[in-house]
Amino acid sequence: MQSSDKISAYVGQICEQIRWKKARLRVEEEMISHVIDQRNAFIEQGLDEEVATEKAIADSGDATLIGTQFDRTHRPKPQWSMLAPVMSLLLIGLIIQLFIFDYGDIFAKHKLTSTAIGIIFMLAAYYFDFTLFSKYPKTIYFTVIAISFATLRLSPIVNGKSYYSQYFILLFPLVFAAIIFATRNKGYLGIILCDLAFLFQAFITIEIRSYTGFFLFSIVSLVLLSSAISKNWFNVNKLYGYLLMLAPFVFFAVFLLMNMSEFMLARSEVFYPSYAPYGIGHWGGLTIEKLLNYANLFGIGRMAEQYDGILGASYFQTDLILTAITVRLGWITTMGIIGLFLFFIIKGFIRVFKQKSGLGLFVSLSIMLTFSLQVVIYVLFNLGFQILSPLSLPFVSYGNLATITNMGLIGFMLSVFRTGDVVKDEKICNKNRKFLSWQDSKLTIDFKGR
């Protein structure tokens, strides 16, 4: 038997003891490299290759014992510390909706149903193989686009926007991250393909008329694509790469300024509550400011007579639930809920930046950014700064599709944290080409590399 076959047989016996199949490839690579290094060291000492191989294998230890030890250390990591705040926020949302505000049996039934379905989706995503995002990026991308178009046609129009479709925008950053990962190593062409993917998704957000969704998707996409360029995933001149990346964002900025000037001016006014007593929508910034002024540190606030009863409005169930909580239960309760969100966000980003694979990093980063921006926009809106309408306060505010979508996203992120340590990206080839070159009186534009 050749030395390479002996090493393969030995390492194969080790890997047979590892029950988590995903971990076997990484262990196999590490052990083969280790045994070969040992063998080469013995050969340098003057031993024959066959003898050196046998001695290297013998010195490495018993295959069954080593495999058992690897099996103990290479297992999926349960995410209890991340699941705990999620389940706490879900429970808080249920208590608020069912007992504190008591919006009725129909709302209670919907809230319980959406929470149950959301838990199922989160668990399914938790055990999902997130590497499929790199294997089938186009299929995933166009499936989400198709669902968005379908809901755009079937969804009722509420406050001028497609009600159901706006929540599918929450999936856009995740599928965009998959496109970025799939187009890496394609040079300038890869950035152009990402730009086109962004443009297509951005036009859908405008068609849905969810300007909050457009803002959220644009910010996350900008962070993801600029991060990929900074990591040299596309093997291009970074300055040219950044300029090419910014092209669609500049286009949409000009488009929005030309077509939404009055709307944006109105929104900019309500950023300062005292300048917009009636605001945009059902309750203006000044109304929210007055409600919050009547709130106590603990317990129910001293609401003015003219505001009695308005907390029963459905708007406080969806977009202004933090305001309602502050007035009914006090600032301490609100700060506690915000603190729980902050704990989850900080812990989430710490886990994100510990990811060893680029795919795991970008999948989890896209979700954490989407989640965090939702929370920030919602909190600002509930403090009276109503420049953007909130999509949801994940897990707490009422919204069936929002709850299910957010829980599914968190499940995907926890799947990365659970199994990401054993995922290994393919190596990115380093090329040395120029985007623009002049030779033999010909101008050449190279989209494939630098």
Secondary structure as UniProt FT lines:
FT   HELIX           3..16
FT   HELIX           21..44
FT   TURN            45..46
FT   HELIX           49..60
FT   HELIX           63..73
FT   HELIX           80..95
FT   HELIX           96..100
FT   HELIX           105..126
FT   TURN            130..131
FT   HELIX           132..135
FT   HELIX           137..154
FT   STRAND          157..158
FT   TURN            159..160
FT   STRAND          161..162
FT   TURN            163..164
FT   HELIX           165..168
FT   HELIX           169..171
FT   HELIX           172..183
FT   TURN            184..185
FT   HELIX           187..208
FT   HELIX           211..230
FT   TURN            231..234
FT   HELIX           238..259
FT   HELIX           261..269
FT   TURN            270..271
FT   HELIX           273..275
FT   HELIX           285..293
FT   HELIX           305..307
FT   TURN            308..309
FT   HELIX           310..312
FT   HELIX           315..318
FT   HELIX           321..329
FT   HELIX           331..352
FT   TURN            353..354
FT   HELIX           358..382
FT   TURN            383..384
FT   TURN            394..396
FT   HELIX           400..419
FT   HELIX           420..422
FT   STRAND          436..439
FT   TURN            440..441
FT   STRAND          442..445
//
